[in-house]
Amino acid sequence: MRTTKWIRAIAAATALSSFLLMFSGYARASVPYVGYTYDGWGDRVWSPAAYVPDRVVEGEKLGIGSFNQPEDIHVTEAGQIYVADTGNNRIVELNGRYEFVRQLDKFVYEGSERTFNKPRGVFVTEQGEIYVADTGNHQVVRLRENGEADLVIAAPKSEYFAGDFVFDPKKIAVDTAGRILVIADRVFDGIMEFGENGEFQNFFAANRVTYNVADYVWKRYFSTDAQKERMVTFVPTEYTNLDLDGKDFVFTTSAERTLTPIKRHNPSGTDVLLRQGFFNPIGDVKYDTRGQSTLVDISVGPDGTYSVLDSIRGRIFTYDSEGKLLYVFGSIGDRVGNFKVPSAIDQKGDSILVLDRELARLTTFAATDYGKLINEAVHNHYIGNENRAAELWKEVLTLNENLEIAYSGISKANFREGNHEKAVKEAKFALDRDSYSKAYKHLRKETLKEHFNTILTTIFALALAWAAWKLFRKFRRRKGGASHVERTP
Amino acid sequence: MWKERLKFPFYVIVHPFKGFWDLKYDKKGNLTVALSIVFLVSVAAMFQYQYAGFIVNHHSPYSFNSLIQLRNVILPFFLWCVANWSLTTLMDGEGKFGEIVTASAYALLPFILLFVPATVYSRFITLEETAFYNYMNGFAIVWFLFLIFVSTMTIHQYTALKTLVTILLTVVCMGFIVFLGMLFFSLVQQMYSFFFTIYKELQFRG
């Protein structure tokens, strides 16, 4: 009797709470991961999720048969989505509402019809030209909007390449000047740069060879020729992916475990990425035995932000234009919104799209209130609207008190307003020593000015007291005071 | 009497050659004062660790541990004394253990004198002025090294070159002692677990 009453009460409570959850703003309470950031001490700090899974796009539901090991995704300015469905030898186009538009599995070139073979990269220009890294056919193909090819780039003939060079393009990007940038397998000299008409021009942004000194000395001086042959050759790191920002600067990622896996190259190929956060943008700062994050793709967002995709832990790291970590989300797993082997990332408006090779599906993530607030604050900071940014950061802090970048933003706004005392305090919360120093310099000056009279009076009074004391002692000594008498034991 | 004892370390750090000579031959050093100095140095180190200004303090407040700070000063100090004594006994040094402890402790005094004001100062500086803070700390170290050099030379009546060699060997010797200590502890641990296992075995059978 009693137990049934209890059970009934619990059941009612559960039903009520799940009902409330369903209709509250956070209906998707079961986000399959926890968001976090790193604080200035390098410790992971849990935070609300900035993005939550929104929808899952699978080939079967689109009516075109399931994807097979899709490797790349590209979203155009207009919101059209192109998926390189590698295993099915086709490119799939979806519209902004994630509905199937068409699939490109063959193209006409010089009068004959040809098919793709394991295309691993796709890029679409603003003019609607579709560039495909047709890996299996060892070529790059440019399609007009009607699906007709007007350019095919095969292995370049140049003294840079050995006779047995095999051209396996895997990722591709084209800038507004028509420069075609291709990352190919086993090309260690950088990104291959082709002209508008497909002629090979140069290597762009060569990665440098990295090796550790001990290995080098060991190999160079202490190894026999036979040993040397069996050792790994020191080669520069290969890029894993690339993306272009609004200024045609090239963002790249590499899977190599260095301090600079993310780079931003200016037109002459120099890395100009800002790294002003507590830590270099490398993905996870603290990690387990699986090691540093393996970054496989990068997507440039608005306001100088960029998101990178870590394939071993299935996480997405978003940084602002100064290289400060904003939020981290995502994970490997079996639930909706998890990944198995994430292969590509891109952004569409406020959502982030992640393609999974193993699960053969596209997952879209929508910004939560928390994520939207941060994005907006970053935007306002980026355009120099510090006051509005500070207001937004304050709102962010009501959702996550531990976000140091928010305190930093508030500190900067306070500094501009001339409220140096507050700026100093907030900068300390933010562990932002530069801002602290700047604000403190002013605060110190103000305080000294304000108390100038008191300070001077105190010094004067102390000096006077000291002189009086000296005089008093001298007077006593001359009189033969007790202080000068030797004590006898 | 105490007044002189307390004043003497201050005399030593500014007149090291005469000071350490007096410490050895006029027996002016005092062990209580010396040990107090060592303790105060570790307090000064703690003070700087925790209270140095925000600009120069890169220590996480989560990781502050006074015992570790105590260990960082007191353990190396006694290691130094033991290693130095062991070596100089073999190398014709004239110093007794007590003299080594006292002289080495007096040589640490600059740390107290400079760390504390540097720490207070660091709370009122900007990034550009950190150089002066670092300079103060650096000066404390240089001063200390000079004093430890002079003290070793005077206490053991060595030449300058022999002093340098002795100091280097002492540092190596400190490493050896730490190594042997670790070895000893790990062996004791293994022995303990061995006997404990036998005891458990007997317990289960009995």
Interface residues (C-beta under 8 A of the other chain):
Chain A: W41 D43 K428 R433 D434 Y436 S437 K438 Y440 K441 R444
Chain B: F54 I55 S60 Y62 F124 T126 L127 E128
